[in-house]
Amino acid sequence: MKAVRIHGYGTETVYEDAPLPSVGEQDVLVRVQASAVNPVDNAFRAGYMAGYYPLAFPAVLGCDVAGVVEKAGAQAGPFKAGDAVFGRANLNRLGGFAEYAVLTASELALKPAALDFQQAAALPHTTLTAWRALVDIAGLQPGQRLLILGASGGVGVAAIQLAKHLGARVTGVASAANLGLVRELGADEAIDYANGGIPDSLRDIDVVLDGVGGEAQERAWKTLRPGGILVSLVQNPSAETAAAHGVRAAMGGGIPPAGPVLHEVGKLADAGKLRPVISSVLPLNETARGLEMIAGRHTRGKIVLIP
């Protein structure tokens, strides 16, 4: 098969021939129809994740996958050859940037009927990240107020829609060019980060989802009500600063099996309550370009790759 691999940390990606991955009893071999690029792919390539998920080289990057089951292991649950699926590959082996990928059955769900493969590939990692932050960590409730920093990125797009489904009131911070998208996705208020950033008048926020860090994170503390929570995806928030403001802080993380959440995500997509936003579709042999684009952290939604 063709695959995009790296041969060491910090090296360039190479589009090349690679052997088909082996299939264990709890694994599913997927003929990839689409995959998607995430900032975590650049983190893996740079070696930032080596302490948690060391790679064996040459390594195929990529965790978002949508495709058709080619073969299922004996203990791969309900999946069978011919099923259309989507999933997030185990972060300890990745493998999505290839013509075939192996995923543990617990990381897969049937593809939503309402979405094509490209749309389905744009959902897993970012939607799971948003779900983990808002549902599992923050416990976002109906009627609560959510502030999203980086609202037009992959996680932000998912977070807006998920929060509205949960009944929250959403304020999204993004660039001027993306404020229309933020509102279109359901945000009740959209703020231009370049026009003074978070206004001093913004108060009584229950949950801040921080996808930016730095100065934006520092300005967000004062928006929280007493007892509120800031969940960051990019920069470990200061426990001391949180205590000084009488609020809580958490780092979005934890990688439970994706399958159960993706099953719920699929139902939301089929009900028209969750849709991906795709900014670019590139052939697999232009993966390096996709990684470079997402490194700028100004992409709109997701970048999708097709074999």
ROVEXKE-318117 format. One record per residue (C-alpha): residue number from 0; x, y, z. Coordinates in steps of 0.05 Angstrom, whole numbers, plus 32768, in hexadecimal, padded with zeros to 4 digits. Layout:
BEGIN
NUM;X;Y;Z
...
***
This chain:
BEGIN
0;8000;8000;8000
1;8013;8049;7FFC
2;801D;806D;803E
3;8039;80AD;805C
4;8070;809C;808D
5;80A7;80BD;80B5
6;80E9;809B;80C2
7;80FB;80C0;8102
8;80E3;80F9;812E
9;80E9;813D;810D
10;80F1;811F;80C7
11;80C8;812F;808A
12;808D;8103;8076
13;8099;80D3;803C
14;8062;80B9;800E
15;807A;8072;7FFF
16;806B;8029;7FF9
17;805E;8006;803C
18;8047;7FC1;8052
19;7FFF;7FB5;8064
20;7FF6;7FB8;80B0
21;7FE9;7F77;80D4
22;7FA4;7F69;80F0
23;7F9B;7F50;8137
24;7F5E;7F2C;8152
25;7F3F;7F6D;816C
26;7F54;7F96;812F
27;7F31;7FAE;80F1
28;7F56;7FB9;80AF
29;7F37;7FF6;808D
30;7F3F;8009;8044
31;7F47;8053;804E
32;7F1A;8081;8026
33;7F2E;80C0;804C
34;7F57;80D7;8087
35;7F62;811A;80A7
36;7F9C;8144;80C1
37;7F9F;815B;810A
38;7FD1;8185;8131
39;7FE2;8146;8159
40;8000;8129;8119
41;8035;8160;8119
42;8040;8154;8163
43;804E;810A;8156
44;807D;811B;811C
45;80A4;814C;8147
46;80AB;811A;817F
47;8082;8141;81B2
48;8057;8103;81BF
49;8091;80D3;81C6
50;808D;80D0;8211
51;8045;80B8;820D
52;8040;8094;81CA
53;8085;8081;81B0
54;8086;8071;8165
55;80A7;8036;8144
56;80C8;804E;8103
57;80B8;8051;80CB
58;8075;8069;80E6
59;8034;8079;80C2
60;8014;80B8;80DE
61;7FCA;80C8;80E2
62;7F92;80B7;8112
63;7F52;80CB;80EE
64;7F37;8095;80BF
65;7EF8;8088;8096
66;7EF2;804E;8066
67;7ED9;8008;8059
68;7EE9;7FCA;8083
69;7F16;7F9C;805B
70;7F20;7F68;8091
71;7F0B;7F60;80DA
72;7F2E;7F38;8110
73;7F0B;7EFF;8133
74;7EFC;7F2B;8170
75;7EED;7F6C;814B
76;7EA5;7F6F;8163
77;7E6E;7F81;8132
78;7E9B;7F98;80F9
79;7E9E;7F70;80B8
80;7EBB;7F78;8073
81;7E96;7FAD;804B
82;7E80;7FD8;8086
83;7E8A;8023;807D
84;7EAC;803C;80BD
85;7ED0;8077;80DC
86;7EFE;807A;8117
87;7F3A;8095;813B
88;7F77;8067;8138
89;7F9A;8055;8179
90;7FCC;808C;8188
91;7FFF;8057;8198
92;8001;8040;8150
93;7FDD;8074;8124
94;7FDE;805D;80DA
95;7FA7;8087;80BA
96;7FD2;80A7;8083
97;7FD1;806A;8057
98;7FA7;8043;8026
99;7F98;8010;805D
100;7F97;8019;80A8
101;7F8D;7FEB;80E3
102;7F62;8004;811D
103;7F4D;7FE0;815C
104;7F02;7FD1;8158
105;7EF5;7FFC;8196
106;7F0E;8039;8170
107;7EDB;8032;8138
108;7E92;803F;812A
109;7E66;8037;80ED
110;7E6A;8074;80C0
111;7E2E;80A3;80C6
112;7E01;8099;808A
113;7DF9;80E4;8082
114;7E43;80F0;8076
115;7E72;80DC;803E
116;7EB7;80BF;804E
117;7EDA;8102;804B
118;7EA9;8121;807B
119;7EAD;80E5;80AA
120;7EF9;80E8;80AB
121;7EF6;8130;80C2
122;7ED1;811F;8102
123;7EF4;80ED;8130
124;7F30;810C;8154
125;7F16;8153;815A
126;7ECF;813F;816D
127;7EEA;810E;81A1
128;7F16;8146;81BC
129;7EDB;8175;81C2
130;7EB0;813E;81E2
131;7EE6;812D;8214
132;7EEF;8176;8228
133;7EA6;818B;822B
134;7E82;814C;8241
135;7EB4;8123;8269
136;7EDF;815A;8288
137;7EB4;8199;828C
138;7E70;8176;8292
139;7E4F;81AD;8267
140;7E05;81B3;8279
141;7DC8;81D2;8256
142;7DC5;821D;8261
143;7E0F;8224;8272
144;7E3C;8255;824C
145;7E78;823C;8225
146;7EB1;8267;8209
147;7EDA;8246;81D2
148;7F1F;8262;81C0
149;7F2F;824C;8179
150;7EE7;8240;8166
151;7EF2;8236;811B
152;7F27;81FF;8121
153;7F19;81B5;811E
154;7F09;81AD;8169
155;7EE5;81F0;816C
156;7EB7;81DD;8133
157;7EA4;819D;8156
158;7E9F;81BF;819A
159;7E6D;81F4;8182
160;7E3E;81C0;8167
161;7E45;8190;81A1
162;7E3A;81C8;81D4
163;7DFA;81DF;81B0
164;7DE1;8198;81B0
165;7DED;8197;81FB
166;7DC5;81D6;8203
167;7DFD;8207;8214
168;7E05;824F;81FF
169;7E44;8256;81D5
170;7E74;8290;81CA
171;7EAA;8282;8196
172;7EEB;82A8;818C
173;7F08;82A4;8146
174;7F26;82CE;810E
175;7EFA;8301;80EB
176;7EF8;82D6;80AC
177;7EDA;829C;80D4
178;7EA6;82C0;80FF
179;7E6F;82B0;80CD
180;7E80;8266;80D0
181;7E80;8267;811D
182;7E3A;8286;811C
183;7E22;8257;80E5
184;7E36;821B;8110
185;7E0A;8234;8148
186;7E34;8262;8174
187;7E09;8296;8197
188;7E42;82C8;8195
189;7E81;82CE;816A
190;7EBD;82F9;817E
191;7EF7;830F;8152
192;7F37;82FE;8176
193;7F5D;8334;8150
194;7F2E;836B;8166
195;7F45;836F;81AE
196;7F38;8325;81BC
197;7F0C;8313;81F7
198;7EE5;8351;820D
199;7EEA;8366;8256
200;7E9E;8364;825A
201;7E9B;8318;824D
202;7E8C;82F8;8291
203;7E67;82BE;82B3
204;7E82;8289;8283
205;7E79;8242;829E
206;7EAC;821F;8271
207;7EE6;8238;8247
208;7F00;8209;8211
209;7F46;8222;8200
210;7F62;820D;81BD
211;7F94;8247;81B9
212;7FBB;8250;81FA
213;7FEA;828A;8208
214;7FCD;82CF;8211
215;7F87;82B8;81FE
216;7F87;8285;8237
217;7F9F;82BB;8267
218;7F66;82EA;8253
219;7F33;82B2;8259
220;7F3B;82A7;82A3
221;7F15;82E6;82B6
222;7ED8;82D1;828D
223;7EC9;8295;82B8
224;7E95;8296;82F0
225;7EAB;827D;8334
226;7EB1;8231;8330
227;7EB5;8231;82E4
228;7EE9;8209;82BE
229;7F1D;8217;8289
230;7F30;81DA;825F
231;7F6C;81E3;8232
232;7F80;81B8;81F7
233;7FC3;81D9;81EA
234;7FE3;81F5;8229
235;7FDF;81D9;8270
236;7FB7;820D;8297
237;7FD4;8227;82D8
238;7FB5;820A;8317
239;7FCD;8248;833D
240;7FAB;8278;830D
241;7F6B;824E;830F
242;7F6B;8251;835C
243;7F77;829C;835B
244;7F38;82A5;8330
245;7F0F;8272;8359
246;7F07;8244;831D
247;7F1F;8200;8306
248;7F51;81EC;82D0
249;7F5C;81AD;82A8
250;7F84;8195;826D
251;7F5A;8173;8238
252;7F75;812D;8230
253;7F69;80E5;823D
254;7F5F;80B6;8203
255;7F28;8084;8212
256;7F11;8056;81DA
257;7EF1;807F;81A3
258;7EBC;804E;818B
259;7E84;805C;81BE
260;7E89;80A8;81B6
261;7E8E;80A3;816A
262;7E4E;807A;816B
263;7E2B;80B5;818C
264;7E4E;80E6;815E
265;7E34;80BE;8123
266;7DED;80C5;813D
267;7DF5;8110;8144
268;7E10;8115;80FC
269;7DD6;80EC;80E1
270;7DA5;8119;8107
271;7DC4;8157;80E7
272;7DDF;8171;8129
273;7E29;8169;8119
274;7E4B;8177;80D7
275;7E95;817B;80C7
276;7EB6;81B8;80A8
277;7EEB;81A7;8074
278;7F1A;81DD;805C
279;7F45;81B4;802C
280;7F46;816F;800C
281;7F8C;8157;7FF7
282;7FA6;8117;7FD8
283;7FCC;80EA;8008
284;800E;80FA;7FE5
285;8005;8143;7FFB
286;8001;8132;8045
287;803F;815D;8053
288;8019;8199;8038
289;7FDE;818A;8066
290;800C;8184;80A2
291;802C;81C7;8091
292;7FE8;81E8;8089
293;7FCE;81D1;80CC
294;800F;81E5;80EF
295;7FFC;822D;80E2
296;7FBF;8223;8111
297;7F93;824E;80E5
298;7F6F;8217;80BF
299;7F23;8218;80BA
300;7F07;81D6;80D1
301;7F2D;8199;80B7
302;7F5D;8185;807F
303;7F4B;8142;8060
304;7F79;8112;803B
305;7F62;80E0;8006
306;7F8C;80A5;7FED
***
